[in-house]
Amino acid sequence: MEKVTFNIPSLSCSNCSGKIQEELKTLEGVDNIFADLKSQSVSIEYDPSVVQPQEIRNRIEALGYEVI
């Protein structure tokens, strides 16, 4: 397992983090998802043989969130 962290400036409430977490749970290879509202970031543990960080980023952006 590897870990990637994305900064999401518009991550400001539990509804936002819940929406992102629910979407990422549908991705095969994603294991643990940790959203931190204070730092406006999401950390994801994933299996690099199954899913790549760019795919995870694309899913977050498809929900309408800017990822930096």
Sequence and secondary structure as in RCSB ss.txt:
>XXXX:A:sequence
MEKVTFNIPSLSCSNCSGKIQEELKTLEGVDNIFADLKSQSVSIEYDPSVVQPQEIRNRIEALGYEVI
>XXXX:A:secstr
 EEEEEE TT  SHHHHHHHHHHHHTSTTEEEEEEETTTTEEEEEE TTT  HHHHHHHHHHTT    
